[in-house]
Amino acid sequence: MSAPVPIAAGKSPAALVWLRFRRHTLAVASGAALGLLALVSIAAPGIETALGADATAVDLFGRFQPPSAQHPLGTDELGRDLLLRLLHGGRVSLFVGLVAAVCAAVLGTVVGLSAGYFGGRLDGLLMRFTDGIIALPLLPLLIVLAAIDLGKLGVPAGLAEAENVSLYRIIVIVALVGWTTVARLVRASTLAIRERPFIQAAVAQGAGTLRIMTVHILPNLASPIIVATTLAAGNIILLESVLSFLGLGIQPPIPSWGNLLTNAQELIWEAPALAFYPGLLIFVTVIAFNFLGDGLQDALDPRSSNRGPG
């Protein structure tokens, strides 16, 4: 007896992925929310011009103003527009989350692909190193690394004291400790893929090691890499917010959702909105990345064709 023909028969792989993805209502809604949040954050300078306000302008006579046409979410303890501060903070937090997640994914892919393909002693060495990184307490490690004085490490004074150095330092630190999940996933997938007939055929035809790894194996690893990167982005935004809240992350005057919370903690009873809005944006963003990652995991898995909506 022949199997029933699926409704998506004859469609391209990309169309099949979209069909599976759009069944996940929460994932679609999360993707739309993240897209909207990224769009308004990117458009922050234009919104700033439209409102006729300046996110960095201090007005001590306009402190803690309620929402109005000029200041839709009111003002903070220095009279700065809260909406604009949140949008500029979103640009920084989302940038850190996405860039650090991509950097960690690249590093983890290199480690996992090398370990899985070559195996043997290299595999053992890389995986024991990975296990060692995983065994370290993540938050205390990040706090220690973020607190290191770059000037004492030999970094030129001009660079160590640059305004954006805290932003790039957080990206580097998180990427250096956040690659382990991708490495383990990529290694496991590589171990399975390297034994498949098409890899054996490529070897028999004389394909080089680098070509086999990049042309034949790496494209088949796209699904776990994309899912792991999406999930990691939300976790990195949360870590950045924690470090910034502790005063070890993004440093003022650069706004981020984490250091906006730091500034608001002493004013929680006087102006709760200053803590509520950045906290809400962190919560929504992290949850949205998790739902999006779950949806992508099912959408990129061909075995989920007959699975119900998530």
Phi and psi in degrees as a GROMACS rama.xvg file:
@    title "Ramachandran Plot"
@    xaxis  label "Phi"
@    yaxis  label "Psi"
@TYPE xy
-76.5486  149.549  SER-2
-73.3731  152.031  ALA-3
-64.7372  141.002  PRO-4
-77.6954  123.177  VAL-5
-66.6634  154.636  PRO-6
-66.3198  -21.4835  ILE-7
-94.9027  14.2873  ALA-8
-59.5222  137.987  ALA-9
87.9616  -4.70211  GLY-10
-85.788  158.292  LYS-11
-71.4206  160.37  SER-12
-56.964  -39.0715  PRO-13
-64.3293  -39.3074  ALA-14
-66.4219  -37.0466  ALA-15
-65.8047  -39.7885  LEU-16
-61.5765  -44.1607  VAL-17
-65.2218  -39.7844  TRP-18
-62.1378  -41.7634  LEU-19
-70.6186  -37.7326  ARG-20
-67.8986  -42.0645  PHE-21
-72.0369  -8.52242  ARG-22
-74.4811  -17.4192  ARG-23
-91.4885  95.0861  HIS-24
-58.5367  -44.5073  THR-25
-65.3472  -37.3145  LEU-26
-67.4687  -42.1827  ALA-27
-64.5327  -44.7173  VAL-28
-63.5632  -38.3549  ALA-29
-66.1893  -42.5367  SER-30
-60.9595  -41.6287  GLY-31
-65.2213  -41.4252  ALA-32
-64.0139  -43.5626  ALA-33
-66.0124  -39.4061  LEU-34
-62.696  -42.946  GLY-35
-65.0558  -42.7001  LEU-36
-63.7392  -42.0129  LEU-37
-65.3347  -38.9138  ALA-38
-64.2656  -47.8167  LEU-39
-70.6388  -29.4274  VAL-40
-68.6967  -42.7333  SER-41
-63.5536  -34.8921  ILE-42
-84.3899  9.62817  ALA-43
-53.9732  -44.2986  ALA-44
-61.141  -38.5305  PRO-45
-67.1418  -40.7063  GLY-46
-64.2984  -36.935  ILE-47
-60.5662  -43.9999  GLU-48
-66.8982  -41.435  THR-49
-63.664  -36.3883  ALA-50
-81.5643  -11.6663  LEU-51
66.2879  32.3052  GLY-52
-124.559  169.371  ALA-53
-128.237  122.864  ASP-54
-64.5787  -20.2239  ALA-55
-104.064  -3.774  THR-56
-73.7169  125.235  ALA-57
-93.1633  131.05  VAL-58
-136.205  91.6401  ASP-59
-66.4152  -18.6284  LEU-60
-83.5751  -8.30281  PHE-61
-115.189  28.5285  GLY-62
-68.3463  141.715  ARG-63
54.7051  38.0137  PHE-64
-70.4129  145.3  GLN-65
-73.5877  167.327  PRO-66
-55.9015  139.918  PRO-67
-151.539  178.783  SER-68
-63.7371  -36.8215  ALA-69
-78.4485  -34.6146  GLN-70
-126.36  87.5729  HIS-71
-55.4837  -30.56  PRO-72
-113.46  10.8416  LEU-73
86.6874  -166.413  GLY-74
-125.317  164.417  THR-75
-95.864  -163.395  ASP-76
-69.1217  -14.2973  GLU-77
-110.574  10.3686  LEU-78
79.9657  13.131  GLY-79
-85.3194  149.385  ARG-80
-66.5101  122.775  ASP-81
-69.5966  -40.165  LEU-82
-59.8528  -46.1054  LEU-83
-66.2147  -37.3358  LEU-84
-62.9131  -39.9974  ARG-85
-66.1024  -40.1397  LEU-86
-67.8798  -43.4599  LEU-87
-66.81  -36.0834  HIS-88
-64.3228  -35.8126  GLY-89
-64.5649  -37.7418  GLY-90
-58.7231  -43.0285  ARG-91
-72.267  -48.7624  VAL-92
-64.5858  -43.2629  SER-93
-67.5967  -38.1809  LEU-94
-61.627  -47.1086  PHE-95
-61.1644  -46.8549  VAL-96
-61.2002  -47.341  GLY-97
-72.7378  -45.0179  LEU-98
-66.9629  -44.2666  VAL-99
-64.9329  -38.1104  ALA-100
-64.9003  -41.1377  ALA-101
-66.965  -43.5278  VAL-102
-62.199  -43.0647  CYS-103
-64.3105  -37.8389  ALA-104
-65.4095  -40.6819  ALA-105
-63.4995  -46.2098  VAL-106
-64.1914  -44.5422  LEU-107
-65.3585  -34.8586  GLY-108
-65.8687  -43.143  THR-109
-61.6395  -46.043  VAL-110
-66.3059  -48.2698  VAL-111
-67.2386  -39.1854  GLY-112
-66.8976  -41.7704  LEU-113
-65.5176  -44.2327  SER-114
-65.4065  -43.24  ALA-115
-71.5471  -36.4199  GLY-116
-79.0178  -46.3962  TYR-117
-82.0595  -33.0757  PHE-118
61.854  -156.693  GLY-119
60.4177  -141.122  GLY-120
-66.2236  -36.5182  ARG-121
-62.6684  -43.0769  LEU-122
-60.261  -47.888  ASP-123
-61.0205  -43.4434  GLY-124
-64.3839  -48.3136  LEU-125
-65.5629  -40.0813  LEU-126
-72.6666  -33.1447  MET-127
-68.9699  -36.8189  ARG-128
-64.0088  -41.4534  PHE-129
-62.259  -43.7183  THR-130
-61.5255  -36.9382  ASP-131
-63.9719  -41.7848  GLY-132
-65.1294  -41.7433  ILE-133
-63.2968  -35.203  ILE-134
-70.8985  -18.8852  ALA-135
-70.8165  142.05  LEU-136
-68.7755  114.041  PRO-137
-63.2223  -54.4951  LEU-138
-63.3919  -48.2665  LEU-139
-59.0348  -37.3155  PRO-140
-62.8998  -44.7141  LEU-141
-63.7132  -38.315  LEU-142
-63.0848  -43.7309  ILE-143
-64.0756  -46.4754  VAL-144
-65.127  -38.012  LEU-145
-71.797  -23.1543  ALA-146
-88.255  -6.92844  ALA-147
-66.1947  134.861  ILE-148
-79.791  113.899  ASP-149
-62.6364  -31.0565  LEU-150
-61.7333  -33.3545  GLY-151
-79.2747  -9.3093  LYS-152
-92.735  3.75153  LEU-153
91.9967  5.58472  GLY-154
-71.2962  134.045  VAL-155
-53.0672  142.739  PRO-156
-58.8389  -38.5993  ALA-157
-61.9638  -37.9501  GLY-158
-78.1028  -40.5107  LEU-159
-65.1737  -27.5534  ALA-160
-103.661  9.31332  GLU-161
-65.0672  152.908  ALA-162
-63.9052  -37.4001  GLU-163
-93.4253  5.28625  ASN-164
-64.9576  -34.0497  VAL-165
-66.0421  -33.151  SER-166
-65.1603  -50.105  LEU-167
-73.1361  -30.3493  TYR-168
-64.6085  -40.702  ARG-169
-63.5847  -41.2477  ILE-170
-61.2837  -45.9753  ILE-171
-65.0191  -44.9624  VAL-172
-62.8835  -47.7427  ILE-173
-66.1454  -39.1614  VAL-174
-64.5289  -35.9185  ALA-175
-70.6867  -22.1096  LEU-176
-113.669  -3.84926  VAL-177
-105.584  12.7479  GLY-178
-92.1621  -7.62316  TRP-179
-66.1685  -39.7584  THR-180
-62.6254  -45.7203  THR-181
-62.8536  -40.385  VAL-182
-60.7298  -43.8885  ALA-183
-68.4061  -40.9687  ARG-184
-64.3866  -44.8877  LEU-185
-65.5042  -41.0774  VAL-186
-60.888  -46.8924  ARG-187
-60.9926  -43.2269  ALA-188
-68.0945  -38.4843  SER-189
-64.4426  -40.4139  THR-190
-58.8906  -35.9492  LEU-191
-77.7777  -41.0797  ALA-192
-70.5916  -35.8404  ILE-193
-65.9691  -16.0663  ARG-194
-94.2506  0.01063  GLU-195
-76.6217  156.166  ARG-196
-59.0506  -36.3579  PRO-197
-68.6167  -26.7774  PHE-198
-72.9024  -41.3313  ILE-199
-62.5814  -37.3143  GLN-200
-66.3081  -40.0141  ALA-201
-64.0163  -40.0612  ALA-202
-64.1491  -42.9938  VAL-203
-63.4941  -31.1914  ALA-204
-81.8597  -0.788915  GLN-205
91.7231  14.5093  GLY-206
-63.9602  139.608  ALA-207
-74.2464  165.307  GLY-208
-59.8291  -46.6334  THR-209
-62.8888  -40.307  LEU-210
-66.5673  -42.0955  ARG-211
-62.3851  -41.9131  ILE-212
-69.1089  -41.3627  MET-213
-88.7012  -32.941  THR-214
-96.1985  -38.3505  VAL-215
-99.2786  -35.1544  HIS-216
-96.1176  -48.419  ILE-217
-55.9734  -44.2206  LEU-218
-59.6956  -29.553  PRO-219
-77.9069  -5.85505  ASN-220
-98.5262  2.53649  LEU-221
-59.1556  -41.335  ALA-222
-60.3198  -56.7214  SER-223
-64.3792  -31.9359  PRO-224
-66.8543  -45.7717  ILE-225
-62.8824  -45.5894  ILE-226
-63.0829  -47.3826  VAL-227
-63.6165  -38.1201  ALA-228
-66.3382  -41.6564  THR-229
-62.5004  -45.9214  THR-230
-65.6213  -37.2226  LEU-231
-67.6386  -32.6207  ALA-232
-58.8897  -43.9864  ALA-233
-63.95  -42.568  GLY-234
-65.2101  -36.3835  ASN-235
-68.6538  -40.1375  ILE-236
-59.9171  -39.6892  ILE-237
-65.9531  -43.1663  LEU-238
-63.877  -42.1737  LEU-239
-61.3073  -40.4414  GLU-240
-64.6575  -39.8465  SER-241
-64.5018  -46.6604  VAL-242
-65.1851  -40.6391  LEU-243
-67.2272  -37.4069  SER-244
-62.316  -35.5905  PHE-245
-81.3174  -1.71195  LEU-246
83.3637  13.5742  GLY-247
-113.627  3.43838  LEU-248
-104.789  -127.137  GLY-249
-67.6978  125.689  ILE-250
-97.1924  140.258  GLN-251
-57.1847  149.858  PRO-252
-84.6209  1.2329  PRO-253
-69.9718  121.732  ILE-254
-85.2996  142.822  PRO-255
-142.623  162.61  SER-256
-60.5809  -33.1392  TRP-257
-67.5441  -48.4576  GLY-258
-76.2286  -17.4738  ASN-259
-65.9337  -36.9103  LEU-260
-66.842  -36.9749  LEU-261
-60.5485  -45.189  THR-262
-66.1703  -26.678  ASN-263
-90.7945  -13.0727  ALA-264
-64.2765  -30.6208  GLN-265
-83.9485  -6.15354  GLU-266
-116.549  19.6557  LEU-267
-61.5082  -32.5649  ILE-268
-87.7759  -31.1626  TRP-269
-79.2116  -39.5597  GLU-270
-143.246  77.2933  ALA-271
-62.3767  -23.4728  PRO-272
-62.9149  -28.7621  ALA-273
-65.2064  -27.6825  LEU-274
-96.2453  -30.1663  ALA-275
-66.4457  -47.7999  PHE-276
-67.1673  -49.057  TYR-277
-64.6143  -36.5384  PRO-278
-63.0023  -40.8515  GLY-279
-64.6011  -41.7993  LEU-280
-65.9898  -39.0181  LEU-281
-62.5839  -46.6792  ILE-282
-60.2044  -49.7123  PHE-283
-63.5584  -42.134  VAL-284
-65.0995  -46.0243  THR-285
-64.7095  -45.0528  VAL-286
-63.0951  -40.9142  ILE-287
-64.1832  -41.6281  ALA-288
-63.1973  -37.9652  PHE-289
-66.7621  -44.9055  ASN-290
-64.2169  -39.7332  PHE-291
-64.0868  -41.9326  LEU-292
-62.6958  -40.4499  GLY-293
-63.4599  -41.912  ASP-294
-65.2135  -41.5062  GLY-295
-66.4622  -34.4398  LEU-296
-61.3443  -42.8161  GLN-297
-73.9959  -38.3798  ASP-298
-67.4566  -34.9572  ALA-299
-86.933  -2.25454  LEU-300
-98.9745  108.977  ASP-301
-58.0314  -25.6359  PRO-302
-70.724  -8.68718  ARG-303
-90.0333  10.8301  SER-304
-59.7987  -37.5481  SER-305
-103.276  14.7268  ASN-306
-86.3558  148.781  ARG-307
-72.6781  169.232  GLY-308
-61.1752  145.212  PRO-309
